[in-house]
Amino acid sequence: MQPSEVKALLERRVEGCEFHIQGEGCNFQVVAVGEAFEGLSPVKRQQLIYGALSEEIASGALHAVSIKTYTPAQWQTAAENPGA
């Protein structure tokens, strides 16, 4: 799979999020930013993204997926403090 394919899958399956994808083959890093993460625990956030990719993970099309999730406010803070 290509990063653009993973991004397209996530955009279709998770509403209201912006995705930044890096990687190749079957190993990807996903950064997701959206209001959907507001009030969710880190585990629930991960589950939301893994759930959206469950078919591809089960089929082996995706093997390793690293996920970071942010609310828009958290993303803004991270952008202002890249080393934090």
C-alpha angles and dihedrals in degrees: 000000000000126000089247090057092051090047092050092050092051094045090054094046105037117051125214099016135117115216132205113191130189130174141062142239106012099330119088143167113216124197111188125189122186152117087254088081095056109121095003123124118241090256093052090049091053091046091054092057096039089050091055090054098038096113093052092045092049092049093049093243085120117035108166122026123178113196133197119178131194139176111230090259092051090047090052091051091048091050091051092047106033094170096048 
